[in-house]
Amino acid sequence: VLFGTLDMNLLRKCPCPVFIIKPARRIAHSRILAMFDLDESDPKRKDLDRRILDLAGTMAGMEDGTLDMFHAWYLPFEQKLRSDDLMRGINTVDALLKKTRNHKKLQLEAFASEWTGLEPRIHLVKGEPQTAIPKFTKTNRTDLVVMGTVGRTGIAGLFIGNTAEKILRNLNCSVLAIKPTGFKSPVR
């Protein structure tokens, strides 16, 4: 198991970035994947996306590696919409899918244009993040994933965030996890 109890506790509670390196013969991270939430409605998440890009770009530059920018997207309630008799015959769901994908693509491209040190490759994948990201890392032999984690306290503090926890359980590469600005550790 790549992420043990200590690793998960650090990822949940440490206020600074946490770098967990996969055991290997050599420590090299030439294929770097930066994951983005792209939630425009939340300024903290938008700031976190920028910090992810900065650290991932810096790591790729230091390692003389490649930077892949990744966002997994989906249309909430797509299956329910497709099964609705009113929606079935008018291609509304397909139009919503196309509009959602185009919007996310523009957002990701805007982030890519902010980084001038490298020419990142953009990957926009339809699917749930917890399955799309591990699949992408395996297929593309990713060495390092740079991701944000939303730490919580109290009972919710048992989890980093449902999506992040599911992703981490299925990764087989090094991880650099970043907390949002202003995160307060529950450990004093």
Contacts in CASP RR format, 6 or more apart in sequence:
PFRMAT RR
TARGET T0000
AUTHOR 0000-0000-0000
METHOD contacts of the structure
MODEL  1
VLFGTLDMNLLRKCPCPVFIIKPARRIAHSRILAMFDLDESDPKRKDLDR
RILDLAGTMAGMEDGTLDMFHAWYLPFEQKLRSDDLMRGINTVDALLKKT
RNHKKLQLEAFASEWTGLEPRIHLVKGEPQTAIPKFTKTNRTDLVVMGTV
GRTGIAGLFIGNTAEKILRNLNCSVLAIKPTGFKSPVR
2 20 0 8 1.000
2 22 0 8 1.000
2 171 0 8 1.000
2 172 0 8 1.000
3 11 0 8 1.000
3 20 0 8 1.000
3 168 0 8 1.000
3 169 0 8 1.000
3 171 0 8 1.000
3 175 0 8 1.000
7 20 0 8 1.000
8 160 0 8 1.000
8 165 0 8 1.000
8 168 0 8 1.000
10 18 0 8 1.000
10 20 0 8 1.000
11 18 0 8 1.000
11 20 0 8 1.000
11 149 0 8 1.000
11 160 0 8 1.000
11 164 0 8 1.000
11 168 0 8 1.000
11 175 0 8 1.000
11 177 0 8 1.000
12 149 0 8 1.000
12 151 0 8 1.000
12 152 0 8 1.000
12 157 0 8 1.000
12 158 0 8 1.000
12 159 0 8 1.000
12 160 0 8 1.000
13 151 0 8 1.000
13 185 0 8 1.000
13 186 0 8 1.000
13 187 0 8 1.000
14 179 0 8 1.000
14 185 0 8 1.000
15 179 0 8 1.000
15 182 0 8 1.000
15 183 0 8 1.000
15 184 0 8 1.000
15 185 0 8 1.000
16 179 0 8 1.000
17 55 0 8 1.000
17 176 0 8 1.000
17 177 0 8 1.000
17 178 0 8 1.000
17 179 0 8 1.000
18 175 0 8 1.000
18 176 0 8 1.000
18 177 0 8 1.000
19 174 0 8 1.000
19 175 0 8 1.000
19 176 0 8 1.000
20 174 0 8 1.000
20 175 0 8 1.000
20 176 0 8 1.000
20 177 0 8 1.000
21 27 0 8 1.000
21 174 0 8 1.000
22 172 0 8 1.000
22 173 0 8 1.000
22 174 0 8 1.000
28 63 0 8 1.000
28 143 0 8 1.000
29 59 0 8 1.000
29 63 0 8 1.000
29 65 0 8 1.000
29 143 0 8 1.000
29 144 0 8 1.000
29 174 0 8 1.000
30 63 0 8 1.000
30 64 0 8 1.000
30 65 0 8 1.000
30 66 0 8 1.000
30 143 0 8 1.000
31 65 0 8 1.000
31 66 0 8 1.000
31 68 0 8 1.000
31 140 0 8 1.000
31 141 0 8 1.000
31 142 0 8 1.000
31 143 0 8 1.000
31 144 0 8 1.000
32 56 0 8 1.000
32 57 0 8 1.000
32 59 0 8 1.000
32 60 0 8 1.000
32 63 0 8 1.000
32 65 0 8 1.000
32 66 0 8 1.000
32 67 0 8 1.000
32 68 0 8 1.000
32 142 0 8 1.000
32 143 0 8 1.000
32 144 0 8 1.000
32 145 0 8 1.000
32 146 0 8 1.000
33 56 0 8 1.000
33 68 0 8 1.000
33 70 0 8 1.000
33 133 0 8 1.000
33 136 0 8 1.000
33 137 0 8 1.000
33 140 0 8 1.000
33 142 0 8 1.000
33 144 0 8 1.000
33 145 0 8 1.000
33 146 0 8 1.000
34 52 0 8 1.000
34 53 0 8 1.000
34 56 0 8 1.000
34 57 0 8 1.000
34 67 0 8 1.000
34 68 0 8 1.000
34 69 0 8 1.000
34 70 0 8 1.000
34 120 0 8 1.000
34 146 0 8 1.000
34 147 0 8 1.000
35 52 0 8 1.000
35 70 0 8 1.000
35 71 0 8 1.000
35 129 0 8 1.000
35 133 0 8 1.000
35 145 0 8 1.000
35 146 0 8 1.000
35 147 0 8 1.000
35 148 0 8 1.000
35 167 0 8 1.000
36 49 0 8 1.000
36 52 0 8 1.000
36 53 0 8 1.000
36 69 0 8 1.000
36 70 0 8 1.000
36 71 0 8 1.000
36 108 0 8 1.000
36 111 0 8 1.000
37 45 0 8 1.000
37 48 0 8 1.000
37 49 0 8 1.000
37 71 0 8 1.000
37 148 0 8 1.000
38 49 0 8 1.000
38 71 0 8 1.000
38 73 0 8 1.000
38 104 0 8 1.000
38 107 0 8 1.000
38 108 0 8 1.000
39 45 0 8 1.000
39 46 0 8 1.000
40 46 0 8 1.000
40 107 0 8 1.000
44 180 0 8 1.000
44 181 0 8 1.000
45 180 0 8 1.000
47 180 0 8 1.000
47 181 0 8 1.000
48 148 0 8 1.000
48 178 0 8 1.000
48 180 0 8 1.000
48 181 0 8 1.000
49 111 0 8 1.000
50 111 0 8 1.000
50 114 0 8 1.000
51 178 0 8 1.000
51 181 0 8 1.000
52 146 0 8 1.000
52 147 0 8 1.000
52 148 0 8 1.000
52 178 0 8 1.000
53 69 0 8 1.000
53 111 0 8 1.000
53 114 0 8 1.000
53 115 0 8 1.000
54 115 0 8 1.000
55 146 0 8 1.000
55 176 0 8 1.000
55 178 0 8 1.000
56 67 0 8 1.000
56 69 0 8 1.000
56 146 0 8 1.000
56 176 0 8 1.000
57 67 0 8 1.000
57 115 0 8 1.000
57 117 0 8 1.000
57 118 0 8 1.000
57 120 0 8 1.000
59 144 0 8 1.000
59 146 0 8 1.000
59 176 0 8 1.000
60 66 0 8 1.000
60 67 0 8 1.000
60 118 0 8 1.000
60 120 0 8 1.000
61 117 0 8 1.000
61 118 0 8 1.000
66 118 0 8 1.000
66 121 0 8 1.000
67 115 0 8 1.000
67 118 0 8 1.000
67 120 0 8 1.000
67 121 0 8 1.000
68 120 0 8 1.000
68 121 0 8 1.000
68 122 0 8 1.000
68 123 0 8 1.000
68 140 0 8 1.000
68 142 0 8 1.000
69 108 0 8 1.000
69 111 0 8 1.000
69 112 0 8 1.000
69 120 0 8 1.000
69 121 0 8 1.000
69 122 0 8 1.000
69 123 0 8 1.000
70 123 0 8 1.000
70 125 0 8 1.000
70 133 0 8 1.000
70 136 0 8 1.000
71 104 0 8 1.000
71 107 0 8 1.000
71 108 0 8 1.000
71 123 0 8 1.000
71 124 0 8 1.000
71 125 0 8 1.000
72 125 0 8 1.000
72 126 0 8 1.000
72 127 0 8 1.000
72 128 0 8 1.000
72 129 0 8 1.000
72 132 0 8 1.000
72 133 0 8 1.000
73 100 0 8 1.000
73 101 0 8 1.000
73 104 0 8 1.000
73 124 0 8 1.000
73 125 0 8 1.000
73 126 0 8 1.000
73 127 0 8 1.000
74 126 0 8 1.000
74 127 0 8 1.000
74 128 0 8 1.000
75 81 0 8 1.000
75 93 0 8 1.000
75 96 0 8 1.000
75 97 0 8 1.000
75 100 0 8 1.000
78 93 0 8 1.000
78 97 0 8 1.000
81 87 0 8 1.000
81 92 0 8 1.000
81 93 0 8 1.000
81 96 0 8 1.000
82 88 0 8 1.000
82 93 0 8 1.000
87 93 0 8 1.000
97 126 0 8 1.000
101 124 0 8 1.000
101 126 0 8 1.000
104 124 0 8 1.000
105 122 0 8 1.000
105 124 0 8 1.000
108 122 0 8 1.000
108 124 0 8 1.000
109 122 0 8 1.000
112 120 0 8 1.000
112 122 0 8 1.000
123 136 0 8 1.000
125 132 0 8 1.000
125 136 0 8 1.000
126 132 0 8 1.000
129 163 0 8 1.000
129 167 0 8 1.000
130 163 0 8 1.000
130 166 0 8 1.000
130 167 0 8 1.000
130 170 0 8 1.000
131 170 0 8 1.000
133 145 0 8 1.000
133 167 0 8 1.000
133 170 0 8 1.000
133 171 0 8 1.000
134 167 0 8 1.000
134 170 0 8 1.000
134 171 0 8 1.000
134 172 0 8 1.000
136 142 0 8 1.000
137 145 0 8 1.000
137 171 0 8 1.000
137 172 0 8 1.000
137 173 0 8 1.000
138 172 0 8 1.000
142 173 0 8 1.000
143 173 0 8 1.000
143 174 0 8 1.000
144 173 0 8 1.000
144 174 0 8 1.000
144 175 0 8 1.000
144 176 0 8 1.000
145 171 0 8 1.000
145 173 0 8 1.000
145 174 0 8 1.000
145 175 0 8 1.000
145 176 0 8 1.000
146 175 0 8 1.000
146 176 0 8 1.000
146 178 0 8 1.000
147 164 0 8 1.000
147 167 0 8 1.000
147 175 0 8 1.000
147 176 0 8 1.000
147 177 0 8 1.000
147 178 0 8 1.000
148 164 0 8 1.000
148 177 0 8 1.000
148 178 0 8 1.000
148 179 0 8 1.000
148 180 0 8 1.000
149 160 0 8 1.000
149 161 0 8 1.000
149 164 0 8 1.000
149 177 0 8 1.000
149 178 0 8 1.000
149 179 0 8 1.000
150 160 0 8 1.000
150 161 0 8 1.000
150 164 0 8 1.000
150 179 0 8 1.000
150 180 0 8 1.000
151 157 0 8 1.000
151 160 0 8 1.000
151 161 0 8 1.000
151 179 0 8 1.000
151 180 0 8 1.000
151 183 0 8 1.000
152 159 0 8 1.000
152 160 0 8 1.000
152 161 0 8 1.000
153 184 0 8 1.000
153 186 0 8 1.000
154 186 0 8 1.000
157 186 0 8 1.000
159 165 0 8 1.000
160 168 0 8 1.000
160 177 0 8 1.000
164 177 0 8 1.000
168 175 0 8 1.000
END
